[in-house]
Amino acid sequence: MSDVSLVIQSTLNITCMKNDTFLLDMDWTDSNNDPINLTLYTFKVEVKSSKPSNVSVLTFNDSDFSKDSSGNLVMSKSAANMDIASNVYYYDMQTTKISNGVVSTWLGGRFTIQEDVTT
């Protein structure tokens, strides 16, 4: 008997501050270390208090991503949108290839929001 895993997700645990602008700048390459043309994909991230939850405390839609053909991806939210209770949450990043509709989860992990002091 053989095993196969269709999970390609990488783990990236994120820690950020409540009420601060959120900017995560990433560079994506394929298995040959060539840049991935990210303009061929749409992106979505949901942050939830538990993995099986149906309620997102924060959602990043495709419009919250800046992407280019050289593999650079920037995920962002304004400080006003980051007014979320400090806690440890969970997230994953789903991609959809525009040409064929194939959905893949590329990234996931803990999403920790720390309490800020300055208001």
C-alpha positions as CSV (number, residue, x, y, z in Angstrom):
1,M,0.0,0.0,0.0
2,S,1.2,3.5,-0.8
3,D,0.4,6.9,0.6
4,V,-0.1,10.2,-1.1
5,S,-0.5,13.6,0.4
6,L,-2.3,16.3,-1.6
7,V,-1.5,18.9,1.1
8,I,1.0,21.5,-0.2
9,Q,0.4,24.0,2.6
10,S,3.4,25.6,4.3
11,T,3.2,26.7,7.9
12,L,3.8,30.3,8.7
13,N,2.8,31.5,12.2
14,I,2.0,35.3,12.2
15,T,2.1,37.7,15.1
16,C,0.9,41.2,14.7
17,M,-0.3,44.1,16.8
18,K,-3.9,45.1,17.4
19,N,-4.7,48.5,15.7
20,D,-1.5,48.5,13.7
21,T,-1.4,48.5,9.9
22,F,-0.9,44.9,8.7
23,L,1.6,44.4,5.9
24,L,3.0,40.9,5.0
25,D,5.4,40.9,2.1
26,M,6.2,37.5,0.6
27,D,8.1,36.1,-2.4
28,W,6.8,32.9,-3.9
29,T,8.9,30.5,-6.1
30,D,8.2,27.1,-7.6
31,S,10.1,23.8,-6.9
32,N,12.8,25.0,-9.4
33,N,13.2,28.3,-7.5
34,D,11.6,30.2,-10.4
35,P,9.2,33.1,-9.5
36,I,5.5,32.2,-9.7
37,N,3.4,34.5,-11.8
38,L,0.9,35.5,-9.0
39,T,-1.3,37.5,-11.4
40,L,-2.7,34.1,-12.6
41,Y,-4.3,33.5,-9.1
42,T,-6.8,35.0,-6.7
43,F,-6.2,34.9,-3.0
44,K,-8.3,34.7,0.1
45,V,-7.4,34.4,3.8
46,E,-9.8,33.8,6.7
47,V,-8.8,34.2,10.4
48,K,-10.9,32.3,12.9
49,S,-10.9,31.6,16.6
50,S,-10.8,27.9,15.9
51,K,-10.2,25.8,12.8
52,P,-13.7,24.4,12.6
53,S,-15.4,27.7,13.2
54,N,-17.8,29.1,10.6
55,V,-17.2,32.7,11.8
56,S,-14.2,34.7,10.6
57,V,-12.9,37.5,12.8
58,L,-10.9,38.9,9.8
59,T,-11.0,38.2,6.1
60,F,-8.5,39.2,3.5
61,N,-10.1,39.2,0.0
62,D,-8.2,39.3,-3.3
63,S,-8.4,43.1,-3.2
64,D,-6.3,43.0,0.0
65,F,-3.4,41.5,-1.9
66,S,-0.9,43.2,-4.2
67,K,0.6,40.6,-6.6
68,D,2.9,40.6,-9.6
69,S,4.4,38.2,-12.2
70,S,7.8,38.1,-10.4
71,G,6.4,36.2,-7.3
72,N,5.9,39.1,-5.0
73,L,2.7,39.1,-2.9
74,V,1.8,41.7,-0.3
75,M,-1.1,41.1,2.1
76,S,-2.4,44.2,3.8
77,K,-5.1,45.6,6.1
78,S,-5.5,49.1,7.4
79,A,-5.0,49.8,11.1
80,A,-8.8,50.5,11.5
81,N,-9.5,46.9,10.2
82,M,-7.1,45.4,12.7
83,D,-9.2,46.5,15.7
84,I,-9.6,42.9,16.8
85,A,-9.4,41.4,20.3
86,S,-6.0,40.2,21.1
87,N,-5.9,36.4,21.0
88,V,-4.4,33.4,19.2
89,Y,-6.4,32.6,16.1
90,Y,-5.9,30.3,13.1
91,Y,-5.8,31.1,9.4
92,D,-5.1,29.7,6.0
93,M,-4.5,31.2,2.6
94,Q,-6.4,29.7,-0.4
95,T,-5.5,30.4,-4.0
96,T,-7.6,29.9,-7.0
97,K,-5.9,29.5,-10.4
98,I,-8.0,31.8,-12.6
99,S,-7.6,29.7,-15.8
100,N,-9.0,26.4,-14.5
101,G,-10.5,27.2,-11.1
102,V,-8.2,24.8,-9.2
103,V,-8.2,25.8,-5.5
104,S,-5.2,25.1,-3.3
105,T,-4.2,26.1,0.2
106,W,-0.6,27.4,0.1
107,L,-0.2,28.7,3.7
108,G,-1.6,28.5,7.1
109,G,-0.9,28.5,10.8
110,R,-1.5,30.5,14.0
111,F,-2.5,34.2,13.7
112,T,-1.6,35.9,17.0
113,I,-2.9,39.4,17.6
114,Q,-1.1,41.1,20.5
115,E,-2.7,43.9,22.6
116,D,-1.3,47.4,21.9
117,V,-0.5,49.9,24.6
118,T,-0.8,53.1,22.7
119,T,-4.3,54.0,21.6
